Amino acid sequence: MIVGKDTHPERKVYYWGALVLEVLSSSKEDHLNSFAVYENLKSNHDISAELFLLTLDWLYLVGAIDGEKGRIQKCF
């Protein structure tokens, strides 16, 4: 379940998706290297590579990001 009654939102993919979108929004570039986004999140939060990739997959599936050759961008 994506949204539940859990009191730990940091365990949910939508929480990490919001953080990824925040990193993309705060950048002055249109496209960011996915590794740079991961390093930014990792420096401020405890996120695994697997959870980061799952988050990128989820954001892509809902149409929030697009990417090519390791570079990602917001779609809105």
N, C-alpha and C positions, 0 to 999 in steps of 0.2 A: 504494500500500500504506500502511495506517495505521501498522502496527508493522513495523519492519524492522531490519536490522543496521546502520543508519546510526549513526555516532557523534555526530551532531548532533541531539539530540532537539528543540531549539528550531526545527527546520525542520518539525516534525510538528504536525498539527492537534490531536492528543490532548494535547500539551504545552500549547498555548495554551488548550485547553479546561479543563485543570486550573487554569490561572491565572485564567481567567474565573470558574470556580466558587469559587476562593479569594476573589476580590473580592466576589462575591455573598455568600459565607459570612461575611466579615468586616464586612459592612454591618449596621446595626441595623434597616434598613428591609426590608420584605418584597419590595417591587418597587424596582428601580433603573432609571433612565433609561439606555438603551443607550449614549448618547453619554458619560455620566458614567463608565461602565465602560470605554469605549474610552480616555477621557482618563486614567483611572487607570493602565491598562496602558501607554499611550504614555509616561507620565511615568517609568515604571520600566523599561520594556523597549522594544525597537525593533520595533514591530509596524505593519504597513501596515493601512489601512482595509479593503482587499480581504481580507487574511488574517483580520482580526477578524470580518468578515461571514461568511466561510467557516466560521470557528470557531463562530459563533452558529448557523449553519445545521446544522452537524454536531451540536452539543449539542441542538438541537431535535429532530433526526431520531432521536437515541438516547434521547430522553425525559428528558434531564437538566435542561432549562429549558423554560419556557413564556413567552409574551409577548403583549402586546396594546398597541397604540398607542405603540410605542417604549419600553415599560417591560418589563423582563424579571425573572423570578424563578426560583429553583431549584424543581424538582419533588419534592424529597425532603428 
